[in-house]
């Protein structure tokens, strides 16, 4: 139940470049040559999973997670084609899948959109600009919990909050800037801290405020994901919460094999999640605490589960055939990734590293992600509106937010009706503290209703000097 819940809704992809380990030291037990061979064969196996129409997305433990593993291994999704048919390359097909109005179904949950962000980003699709009507960042913002600030989606399913941090912090702009405000990340970081169990790990379920659940056993998988969510959000690897999580993983390491003693028995997917969590925090999984006295490491365990030269990985050591999902988890980890990966430069002639829709389509309904922070409270919402031109204005977005924001209450009032904003939600400019706006993490400037807003912009308003 747990594996289906966490992995189907928001399973786990590879780390973004700034935090991934790109080279393992010479004293690692798995040599660079062994890792290179494992990556080459693993990529070959994942290529074999592509459908004839170019798709990787599907039901259950969807193979779309292959995009994060491909990126971690240095393969661009646009270069992955069925039988060399570039018109059906994996990136183009996946982008169309996400842009379809019927996706992700009639009863979506926050992890659907977080999964989309992680894999779109890894494939080289700007997740805020998938199409004129699809903004995955704004889709995710709609699941902010006003009644439980810091949680995303139903708080009982804590992994939705973990992957909100991984996806929103990891999905940098095309120029590498952090598009969401740090105040937003910090609020959810506090939530992750509050859910750390007494044994220093995490599970997919909410534990905050419940002594019985906090005293319960943690699992390997979510400990890897939760520690990654902290590190990608700016928490240093020397932070006590990260060090405690590292110690928890060390305590579960099996001396003879390098596998982790998971709640679900020793398996490649759990090992992959743990390794990705360590790597997202800049912790080498082949040295120090993760090199056993028998000379084994978690990476060596993963490589031992691989069928070569076919390239697929077993789920459990006793299995006689590969598991597609475990192969994705394992390859991502062996390749040095965490839970999200910046897209590599394509080798296909003329293919750009990024694809994105550049402007609004007049008359086509869309959404934008908005935060309003007055220092005392943080409002988060997805603003729905229908543009009348290829660009819009900050004033038009804020006006729409008063009636068409999810969750509601993000913007209740804005004055004046033109020019520089002097009061929003009843907080007026005072002395040196004024309302400022930032788009996609750019330097904040005076909030002016006439400021141009483009498709996919992530908008932040805050008071400050």
C-alpha positions as CSV (number, residue, x, y, z in Angstrom):
1,X,0.0,0.0,0.0
2,X,2.8,2.4,1.0
3,X,4.9,1.6,-2.1
4,X,1.9,2.1,-4.4
5,X,0.8,5.3,-2.7
6,X,4.2,7.0,-2.6
7,X,5.6,5.9,-5.9
8,X,2.5,6.1,-8.1
9,X,1.6,9.5,-6.9
10,X,5.0,11.1,-6.6
11,X,7.7,8.7,-6.9
12,X,11.2,9.9,-6.8
13,X,13.6,11.3,-9.4
14,X,17.1,12.5,-9.6
15,X,18.9,15.4,-8.1
16,X,19.4,18.7,-9.7
17,X,22.9,19.4,-10.8
18,X,24.1,21.8,-8.1
19,X,23.7,19.1,-5.5
20,X,24.5,16.0,-7.4
21,X,27.9,14.2,-7.0
22,X,29.5,14.2,-10.4
23,X,32.6,12.2,-9.5
24,X,33.2,9.6,-6.9
25,X,36.7,9.4,-5.2
26,X,39.2,6.8,-6.1
27,X,38.8,4.9,-2.8
28,X,35.2,4.2,-3.6
29,X,34.5,0.4,-3.9
30,X,32.7,0.8,-7.3
31,X,35.2,2.2,-9.7
32,X,34.5,5.0,-12.2
33,X,34.7,2.4,-14.9
34,X,32.2,0.1,-13.2
35,X,29.8,3.0,-12.7
36,X,30.2,4.1,-16.3
37,X,29.4,0.6,-17.6
38,X,26.4,0.4,-15.3
39,X,25.1,3.8,-16.6
40,X,25.6,2.8,-20.2
41,X,23.8,-0.5,-19.8
42,X,21.1,1.1,-17.6
43,X,20.3,3.8,-20.1
44,X,20.1,1.1,-22.8
45,X,17.5,-0.8,-20.8
46,X,15.5,2.3,-20.1
47,X,15.5,3.1,-23.8
48,X,13.9,-0.3,-24.4
49,X,10.9,0.7,-22.2
50,X,9.8,3.4,-24.6
51,X,6.5,2.7,-26.4
52,X,6.2,2.7,-30.1
53,X,4.5,6.1,-30.0
54,X,7.4,7.6,-28.0
55,X,5.7,7.6,-24.7
56,X,6.9,6.7,-21.2
57,X,3.9,7.8,-19.3
58,X,1.4,5.2,-18.2
59,X,-0.7,3.9,-15.2
60,X,0.7,2.5,-12.0
61,X,4.4,2.9,-11.4
62,X,4.7,5.0,-14.5
63,X,7.9,4.7,-16.5
64,X,7.9,8.5,-16.9
65,X,10.3,8.6,-14.0
66,X,12.8,7.4,-16.5
67,X,13.3,11.1,-17.5
68,X,15.0,11.9,-14.2
69,X,17.3,8.8,-14.5
70,X,18.1,9.7,-18.1
71,X,19.1,13.2,-17.1
72,X,21.2,12.0,-14.2
73,X,23.0,9.6,-16.5
74,X,23.6,12.4,-19.1
75,X,21.0,11.4,-21.7
76,X,18.6,14.1,-22.9
77,X,15.0,13.0,-23.3
78,X,14.8,14.6,-26.7
79,X,17.5,12.2,-27.9
80,X,15.4,9.1,-26.9
81,X,13.4,8.0,-29.9
82,X,11.6,4.8,-31.0
83,X,13.5,3.4,-33.9
84,X,15.2,6.7,-34.6
85,X,11.9,8.5,-35.3
86,X,12.7,12.0,-34.0
87,X,9.1,13.2,-34.4
88,X,8.2,10.8,-31.6
89,X,11.1,11.8,-29.3
90,X,10.3,11.2,-25.6
91,X,10.3,14.9,-24.6
92,X,7.9,16.0,-27.3
93,X,5.5,13.2,-26.5
94,X,5.7,13.8,-22.7
95,X,5.1,17.5,-23.1
96,X,2.0,16.8,-25.1
97,X,0.9,14.3,-22.5
98,X,1.1,17.0,-19.7
99,X,-0.5,19.7,-21.9
100,X,-3.6,17.5,-22.5
101,X,-6.6,19.1,-20.7
102,X,-7.7,15.6,-19.5
103,X,-4.4,15.1,-17.6
104,X,-4.1,14.1,-14.8
105,X,-7.7,12.9,-14.5
106,X,-10.8,13.8,-12.7
107,X,-9.5,13.5,-9.2
108,X,-6.0,14.8,-9.2
109,X,-3.8,15.1,-6.1
110,X,-0.8,17.3,-5.5
111,X,1.7,14.6,-6.1
112,X,0.4,14.3,-9.7
113,X,1.7,17.8,-10.4
114,X,4.9,17.4,-8.4
115,X,5.6,14.3,-10.5
116,X,5.0,16.4,-13.6
117,X,7.4,19.1,-12.5
118,X,10.2,16.7,-11.7
119,X,10.0,14.8,-14.9
120,X,9.2,17.7,-17.2
121,X,12.2,19.6,-15.8
122,X,14.5,16.6,-16.2
123,X,13.2,16.3,-19.7
124,X,14.0,19.9,-20.6
125,X,10.4,21.2,-20.5
126,X,10.0,24.4,-18.4
127,X,7.3,23.1,-16.0
128,X,5.7,26.6,-15.6
129,X,5.4,26.9,-19.4
130,X,4.4,23.5,-20.7
131,X,1.7,25.1,-22.9
132,X,-0.5,28.2,-23.0
133,X,-2.8,26.5,-20.5
134,X,-0.5,24.3,-18.4
135,X,1.6,25.7,-15.6
136,X,2.6,22.9,-13.3
137,X,4.0,25.3,-10.7
138,X,0.7,27.1,-10.5
139,X,-1.1,23.7,-10.4
140,X,1.0,22.8,-7.4
141,X,0.4,26.1,-5.6
142,X,-3.3,25.4,-5.6
143,X,-2.7,22.6,-3.0
144,X,-1.2,24.8,-0.3
145,X,-3.0,24.2,3.0
146,X,-4.2,27.5,4.5
147,X,-5.3,25.7,7.7
148,X,-1.9,23.9,8.0
149,X,0.7,26.3,6.6
150,X,3.7,24.3,5.3
151,X,1.7,21.3,4.1
152,X,0.8,20.6,0.4
153,X,-2.2,18.5,-0.3
154,X,-3.8,16.3,2.4
155,X,-1.4,16.6,5.3
156,X,-2.0,12.9,6.2
157,X,0.0,12.0,3.1
158,X,3.1,13.8,4.2
159,X,5.1,12.8,1.1
160,X,3.1,15.4,-0.8
161,X,4.9,18.0,1.3
162,X,8.3,16.4,0.8
163,X,8.0,16.3,-2.9
164,X,6.6,19.9,-3.0
165,X,10.0,21.0,-1.7
166,X,11.9,18.7,-4.0
167,X,10.0,19.8,-7.1
168,X,9.5,23.6,-6.4
169,X,13.1,24.1,-5.0
170,X,14.6,21.9,-7.7
171,X,12.8,23.3,-10.7
172,X,15.1,26.3,-11.3
173,X,14.4,28.7,-14.1
174,X,16.1,28.1,-17.5
175,X,18.9,30.4,-16.3
176,X,19.4,28.5,-13.1
177,X,17.6,30.9,-10.7
178,X,15.4,29.8,-7.8
179,X,11.9,30.7,-9.0
180,X,10.0,30.3,-5.7
181,X,10.6,32.6,-2.7
182,X,12.8,31.3,0.1
183,X,10.1,32.2,2.6
184,X,7.8,29.6,1.0
185,X,10.4,26.9,1.1
186,X,11.3,27.7,4.7
187,X,7.8,27.3,5.9
188,X,7.6,23.7,4.5
189,X,11.1,23.0,5.7
190,X,9.8,23.6,9.2
191,X,7.0,21.1,8.5
192,X,9.5,18.5,7.4
193,X,11.5,19.0,10.6
194,X,8.3,18.6,12.7
195,X,7.7,15.2,11.1
196,X,11.1,13.7,11.8
197,X,10.6,10.6,13.9
198,X,12.3,9.8,17.2
199,X,14.6,7.4,15.4
200,X,15.7,10.3,13.1
201,X,14.0,9.2,9.9
202,X,10.6,9.7,8.2
203,X,7.7,7.8,6.7
204,X,5.2,8.9,4.0
205,X,2.5,9.6,6.7
206,X,2.1,12.7,8.8
207,X,3.6,12.3,12.3
208,X,3.7,15.9,13.6
209,X,2.0,16.3,17.0
210,X,1.4,12.6,17.4
211,X,3.8,11.0,19.9
212,X,2.8,7.5,18.9
213,X,3.5,8.1,15.2
214,X,6.7,10.0,16.0
215,X,7.9,6.9,18.0
216,X,7.1,4.6,15.1
217,X,9.7,3.1,12.8
218,X,10.9,5.1,9.9
219,X,11.5,3.8,6.4
220,X,14.5,4.0,4.2
221,X,12.8,5.5,1.2
222,X,11.1,8.5,2.7
223,X,14.1,9.2,4.9
224,X,16.1,9.6,1.7
225,X,13.4,11.8,0.1
226,X,12.9,13.9,3.2
227,X,16.6,14.7,3.8
228,X,16.8,15.6,0.1
229,X,13.9,17.9,0.4
230,X,15.7,19.8,3.2
231,X,19.0,20.0,1.3
232,X,17.5,21.2,-2.0
233,X,15.7,23.9,-0.1
234,X,18.9,25.3,1.3
235,X,19.4,23.4,4.5
236,X,23.1,22.5,4.8
237,X,24.3,19.0,5.2
238,X,25.7,20.0,8.6
239,X,22.2,20.7,9.9
240,X,21.2,18.5,12.9
241,X,18.2,17.1,11.0
242,X,20.3,16.0,8.1
243,X,23.0,14.6,10.3
244,X,20.4,12.6,12.2
245,X,18.9,11.3,9.0
246,X,22.3,10.3,7.8
247,X,22.9,8.4,11.1
248,X,19.5,6.6,10.7
249,X,20.5,5.4,7.3
250,X,23.9,4.3,8.5
251,X,22.2,2.3,11.3
252,X,20.3,0.4,8.6
253,X,23.2,-0.4,6.4
254,X,23.9,-4.2,6.0
255,X,27.6,-4.9,6.5
256,X,27.8,-7.9,4.1
257,X,26.1,-6.4,1.1
258,X,25.8,-2.6,1.3
259,X,22.0,-2.9,1.1
260,X,19.7,-1.1,3.5
261,X,17.4,-3.0,5.9
262,X,14.2,-1.6,4.6
263,X,10.7,-2.0,6.0
264,X,9.9,-3.6,2.6
265,X,12.9,-6.0,2.8
266,X,16.2,-5.3,1.1
267,X,15.5,-4.0,-2.4
268,X,16.9,-1.8,-5.1
269,X,14.3,0.9,-5.0
270,X,14.8,1.6,-1.3
271,X,18.5,1.6,-1.8
272,X,18.1,4.0,-4.7
273,X,16.0,6.4,-2.7
274,X,18.5,6.4,0.2
275,X,21.5,6.9,-2.1
276,X,19.7,9.7,-3.9
277,X,18.9,11.4,-0.6
278,X,22.5,11.2,0.5
279,X,23.7,12.6,-2.9
280,X,21.2,15.4,-2.8
281,X,22.9,16.5,0.4
282,X,26.4,16.1,-1.0
283,X,27.1,13.0,1.1
284,X,29.1,10.4,-0.8
285,X,27.5,7.0,-0.4
286,X,30.7,5.1,-1.1
287,X,33.0,6.4,1.6
288,X,33.1,7.1,5.4
289,X,29.9,6.0,7.1
290,X,28.6,4.1,4.0
291,X,31.6,1.9,3.4
292,X,31.1,-1.1,5.6
293,X,33.8,-3.0,7.4
294,X,33.3,-5.7,4.7
295,X,34.2,-3.2,2.0
296,X,30.6,-2.9,0.7
297,X,28.6,0.3,-0.2
298,X,25.0,1.0,-1.2
299,X,26.2,1.8,-4.7
300,X,28.0,-1.5,-5.0
301,X,24.8,-3.2,-3.8
302,X,22.8,-1.6,-6.6
303,X,25.3,-2.5,-9.3
304,X,25.2,-6.1,-8.0
305,X,21.5,-6.2,-8.8
306,X,22.0,-5.3,-12.5
307,X,21.7,-7.7,-15.3
308,X,24.5,-7.0,-17.8
309,X,24.7,-6.3,-20.6
310,X,20.9,-6.1,-20.7
311,X,21.0,-3.3,-18.1
312,X,17.9,-3.8,-16.0
313,X,18.0,-4.0,-12.2
314,X,16.3,-6.5,-9.9
315,X,13.8,-5.3,-7.3
316,X,15.1,-7.9,-4.8
317,X,18.3,-9.9,-4.9
318,X,16.3,-13.2,-5.3
319,X,14.4,-12.0,-8.4
320,X,15.2,-13.6,-11.7
321,X,14.3,-10.7,-13.9
322,X,14.5,-6.9,-14.0
323,X,11.9,-4.4,-12.6
324,X,11.3,-1.3,-14.7
325,X,10.7,0.9,-11.8
326,X,13.6,-0.4,-9.7
327,X,15.8,0.0,-12.7
328,X,14.9,3.7,-12.8
329,X,15.5,4.2,-9.1
330,X,18.8,2.3,-9.2
331,X,20.2,4.0,-12.4
332,X,19.4,7.5,-11.0
333,X,21.3,6.7,-7.9
334,X,24.3,5.0,-9.6
335,X,24.5,7.9,-12.0
336,X,25.1,10.2,-9.0
337,X,21.7,11.8,-8.9
338,X,19.4,12.9,-6.1
339,X,15.7,13.4,-6.8
340,X,15.8,15.8,-9.7
341,X,18.2,16.4,-12.6
342,X,18.8,19.4,-14.8
343,X,18.5,18.4,-18.5
344,X,21.7,17.6,-20.3
345,X,22.5,19.3,-23.6
346,X,21.0,17.2,-26.5
347,X,23.0,15.6,-29.2
348,X,20.1,15.7,-31.7
349,X,21.0,18.4,-34.3
350,X,19.0,21.6,-33.7
351,X,17.3,20.4,-30.5
352,X,17.4,23.0,-27.8
353,X,18.1,22.2,-24.2
354,X,14.8,23.7,-23.1
355,X,11.4,24.0,-24.6
356,X,8.7,26.3,-23.4
357,X,5.6,28.3,-24.5
358,X,6.6,31.9,-24.7
359,X,3.4,33.9,-24.4
360,X,-0.3,33.8,-23.4
361,X,-2.9,32.9,-26.0
362,X,-5.7,35.4,-25.9
363,X,-8.9,33.7,-24.8
364,X,-7.1,30.6,-23.4
365,X,-7.6,30.1,-19.7
366,X,-4.4,29.7,-17.7
367,X,-2.9,30.0,-14.2
368,X,-0.1,31.8,-12.5
369,X,1.7,31.0,-9.1
370,X,1.5,33.8,-6.6
371,X,2.8,34.4,-3.0
372,X,2.0,37.4,-0.8
373,X,4.2,37.8,2.3
374,X,3.8,40.7,4.7
375,X,6.3,39.4,7.2
376,X,3.7,38.0,9.5
377,X,1.7,35.8,7.2
378,X,2.4,34.0,3.9
379,X,-0.4,33.6,1.4
380,X,0.1,31.1,-1.4
381,X,-2.3,30.5,-4.4
382,X,-2.8,29.6,-8.0
383,X,-4.5,32.4,-9.9
384,X,-6.9,31.4,-12.7
385,X,-7.6,34.0,-15.4
386,X,-8.1,34.3,-19.1
387,X,-5.7,36.7,-20.8
388,X,-6.6,39.1,-23.6
389,X,-3.1,39.5,-25.1
390,X,0.3,37.7,-25.2
391,X,1.2,39.4,-21.9
392,X,-0.7,40.7,-18.9
393,X,0.0,43.1,-15.9
394,X,0.6,42.6,-12.3
395,X,-2.6,44.6,-11.6
396,X,-4.7,42.2,-13.7
397,X,-3.3,39.2,-11.9
398,X,-3.9,40.6,-8.5
399,X,-7.5,41.6,-9.5
400,X,-8.1,38.1,-10.7
401,X,-6.7,36.7,-7.4
402,X,-9.4,38.4,-5.4
403,X,-12.0,36.2,-7.0
404,X,-10.3,33.3,-8.7
405,X,-7.5,32.1,-6.5
406,X,-7.0,28.6,-5.1
407,X,-6.8,28.5,-2.1
408,X,-9.0,31.5,-1.6
409,X,-8.0,34.6,0.4
410,X,-4.6,35.0,-1.2
411,X,-5.5,38.6,-2.2
412,X,-8.4,40.4,-0.5
413,X,-7.6,44.1,-1.5
414,X,-5.2,46.1,-3.5
415,X,-4.8,49.9,-3.6
416,X,-4.6,52.1,-5.5
417,X,-6.3,51.2,-8.7
418,X,-3.4,52.3,-10.8
419,X,0.4,52.9,-10.4
420,X,2.5,51.8,-7.5
421,X,0.8,49.6,-5.0
422,X,0.7,51.1,-1.5
423,X,-1.5,48.6,0.3
424,X,-2.2,44.9,-0.2
425,X,-4.5,42.8,2.0
426,X,-4.7,45.7,4.5
427,X,-0.9,46.1,5.0
428,X,0.1,49.6,3.9
429,X,3.6,50.9,3.0
430,X,5.1,52.4,6.1
431,X,8.4,54.3,6.3
432,X,11.1,52.2,4.5
433,X,8.9,49.1,4.4
434,X,7.1,48.9,1.0
435,X,5.5,46.3,-1.2
436,X,7.9,44.9,-3.7
437,X,7.5,42.3,-6.4
438,X,9.8,39.6,-7.8
439,X,9.2,37.4,-10.8
440,X,11.0,34.0,-11.2
441,X,13.4,34.9,-8.4
442,X,14.6,38.2,-9.9
443,X,15.6,41.2,-7.8
444,X,12.6,42.7,-6.1
445,X,11.4,46.1,-7.3
446,X,8.5,48.4,-6.3
447,X,5.2,46.7,-7.0
448,X,3.5,48.5,-9.8
449,X,0.2,47.5,-11.2
450,X,1.5,48.1,-14.8
451,X,4.4,45.7,-14.4
452,X,4.4,43.2,-17.3
453,X,3.7,39.6,-16.4
454,X,4.5,36.8,-18.9
455,X,3.2,33.3,-19.3
456,X,4.5,31.0,-16.6
457,X,5.9,33.8,-14.3
458,X,6.1,32.8,-10.7
459,X,5.1,36.0,-8.8
460,X,6.2,37.0,-5.3
461,X,5.0,40.1,-3.4
462,X,6.6,41.0,-0.1
463,X,7.0,43.9,2.3
464,X,10.5,45.1,3.1
465,X,13.0,47.8,2.9
